[in-house]
Amino acid sequence: MILSLIQVNLIISQTIPANRANNSFGLRQKCTSRNERGRGPLPTFFGICAFFKQQDWLDSEAMKFYNYYNGINWRIGGRIRIED
């Protein structure tokens, strides 16, 4: 499955938890923002899984998506941060 940039931004914007303090999943609790300049929080794996289930996509695709973008530090082209 190939996702367009619009779909990637949609997934990220819908999977970022509204309040990081109430995130019970324990993912990325140490880092509350994307970087020191105050950009928003990173999406969680469970949030992405929930979005993929909502769209009736496979869990394995959610895992691939999360692992890929987490591996490249949520950047496009190695420089531009993915933002919603």
Buried (B, 14 or more C-beta within 10 A) or exposed (E): EEBEEEEBBBBBBBBBBEEBEEBEEEBBEEEEEBEEEEEBBBBBBBBBBBBBEEEEBEEEBBBEBBEEBBEEEBEBEEEEBBEE
